[in-house]
Amino acid sequence: MISIELDFSANSPQVVLRQSAKATPLPALWLRARSYDPGQRDTVTGQRLMNPHQLPTDLALTAASWNANRTQLHLAFSDGFAGDFDPQELISGTTISEECPEPQPWTSDLAPQPVYAWGELAQDAVLHRALRDFITRGFLLVHGSPTQADSILEVAKRFGYVRDTNFGAFFEVYSRPGSNDLAYRPVPLGPHTDNPYRDPVPGIQILLCLQNETSGGLSTLVDSLAVAAQVRAEDPEGFALLSRVPVRFEYRDGDKAHLVAVTPLIELDGQGHMTGVHYSPRLDDIPLMSEADTRRYHAARKRLGQLFEDPRYELRFRLDPGWFMMFDNNRVLHGRTEFNPAEGHRQLQGCYIDRDGPRSSYRVLSRRFGA
Ligand SMILES: O=C(O)CCC(=O)C(=O)O
């Protein structure tokens, strides 16, 4: 049970968050910035009309009281502001939340897999479920989608805003000699994340199959969260190195593009939680370290690479025309097996969208469904 209480035992009143025996005082500066008074925040957008950074550092509460049925707190502050506060809003503000479900790491035995029919995603209730799966699992498989020359853009717009790059708004994945990326040759592609040389890295990738007449070219997906958890358990020091040592990633395309980004292989968010990897062994250079650190780093990276290729972590499937896979480009590595272009055509189209699109739609739909 969590509640808000008032404490008058000191010189100035205190608002306290009570969780069983634990009492956490809520600082005056924190409270003052959370005011939803119409003079402090725009009533439509909820955006602040005042700048809390300018409040006096020694701001204090001067008075505090409940209304008759204890649904509102009336607080007065030493800068002269006084207003009403909703205790439930204060309680929810005490935890920093993205208001999205937590990731659920998976391995090759994932069941059921998040598979949806394109037509059904037009229903908001189905889309809401699919978005929840996408956020928890990091990928979706969808069948029955259109396969016209630019259908990928229609598909992408269902989930977010298309991210244009030097490859264009979308790119064609079929075999052509002399092309500007190994993805456009029939060679096998080990598990990787796309474009680690970009800043920011594309958040989400969609790969839509338009034609597939070959027996090879099977698609693979691997959850880096599951793999890295294993590496962390086996070698915590190695995991720490992978999340700390900056790696240089580079891509050149003649005089059209020269992209360079420097970032650790394991990606952590601002709160220290792992969100994914930057992983493309074709494109990375590690910095100069001592002999011992280089070996330690190498051992951890080698183990990570072994597990990325381990069938216990991998989903492997065939994309037929009308199927697409959409995946978090940092969390879920993708790859494909070799194929023989002499067997027939294999054509995929790909594009990128930012990570925030599906999360935004999920929150909007959650509000609508009262979830
Ligand atoms: O051909 C495929 O299935 C995958 C291509 C790929 O990995 C990419 O475009 O990044």
The ligand as a MOL file (V3000), in Angstrom:
LIG
                    3D

  0  0  0     0  0            999 V3000
M  V30 BEGIN CTAB
M  V30 COUNTS 10 9 0 0 0
M  V30 BEGIN ATOM
M  V30 1 O 18.5270 -10.5590 -47.2880 0
M  V30 2 C 18.1340 -10.6110 -46.1480 0
M  V30 3 O 17.2940 -11.4500 -45.7830 0
M  V30 4 C 18.6820 -9.7090 -45.0720 0
M  V30 5 C 19.4230 -8.5290 -45.5950 0
M  V30 6 C 20.0770 -7.7930 -44.4770 0
M  V30 7 O 20.5790 -8.3470 -43.5350 0
M  V30 8 C 20.0970 -6.3430 -44.4860 0
M  V30 9 O 19.6020 -5.7310 -45.4390 0
M  V30 10 O 20.6070 -5.7800 -43.5100 0
M  V30 END ATOM
M  V30 BEGIN BOND
M  V30 1 2 1 2
M  V30 2 1 2 3
M  V30 3 1 2 4
M  V30 4 1 4 5
M  V30 5 1 5 6
M  V30 6 2 6 7
M  V30 7 1 6 8
M  V30 8 2 8 9
M  V30 9 1 8 10
M  V30 END BOND
M  V30 END CTAB
M  END
